[in-house]
Amino acid sequence: MLADVSTLEPHAGTAAYEILVRGALGPDAAADLGARCVDIGPGKTLIVVDVIDQSHLHGILGWLQDRNIAIERVNPL
């Protein structure tokens, strides 16, 4: 079951986003993204990342897409 991460506070100068992807995202991939929270559920992985700006967010999403990881949703926290 995926956890409720809505109470996590972003680091200073950043905005927190939760990204839900299909499948299990391994620890190396999560580390590459700078994820500060990873919750692997049945067939899905929820990650929380701190984003500096929109360019940084687009870079994270592009990284996932380049690896054919299906993004289900992206939400600011």
C-alpha positions in Angstrom: 0.0 0.0 0.0 1.3 3.4 -0.9 1.8 5.8 2.1 0.4 9.3 2.6 3.3 11.6 2.0 1.3 14.9 2.0 2.7 15.9 5.3 6.4 15.9 4.2 8.0 19.3 4.2 10.2 20.4 1.3 13.8 21.5 1.9 14.4 25.3 2.0 14.2 26.9 -1.4 12.5 23.9 -3.0 9.0 22.6 -3.7 8.1 19.0 -3.0 6.4 16.9 -5.7 5.1 13.4 -5.6 5.5 11.3 -8.7 3.6 8.1 -9.1 5.1 5.6 -11.7 4.1 2.2 -12.8 6.3 -0.7 -11.6 9.0 -0.9 -8.9 11.6 1.8 -9.0 14.9 0.5 -7.7 17.0 2.1 -5.0 19.7 3.2 -7.6 17.1 4.9 -9.7 15.6 6.6 -6.7 19.0 7.8 -5.6 19.7 9.1 -9.1 16.6 11.2 -8.9 17.4 12.5 -5.5 14.2 11.1 -4.1 13.8 11.7 -0.3 10.9 9.3 0.0 10.2 6.1 -1.9 7.1 3.9 -1.3 6.8 0.8 -3.5 3.3 -0.6 -3.7 1.6 -3.3 -5.8 2.6 -2.4 -9.4 3.4 1.2 -8.5 6.1 3.4 -6.9 5.4 6.7 -5.3 8.5 9.0 -4.9 8.8 12.4 -3.4 11.4 14.8 -4.8 12.4 18.3 -3.9 12.4 20.5 -7.0 14.4 23.7 -7.4 12.4 25.0 -10.4 10.4 23.9 -13.4 13.5 23.1 -15.4 14.6 20.7 -12.6 11.1 19.1 -12.6 11.2 18.6 -16.4 14.7 17.1 -16.1 13.4 14.5 -13.6 10.4 13.7 -15.8 12.6 13.4 -18.8 15.0 11.1 -17.0 12.0 8.8 -16.2 10.7 8.9 -19.8 14.2 8.2 -21.2 14.1 4.9 -19.2 10.6 4.0 -20.4 9.2 4.4 -16.9 5.5 5.2 -17.2 4.5 8.2 -15.2 0.9 8.1 -13.9 0.7 11.4 -12.1 2.8 14.3 -10.8 1.4 16.4 -7.9 2.9 19.3 -5.9 2.7 18.8 -2.2 
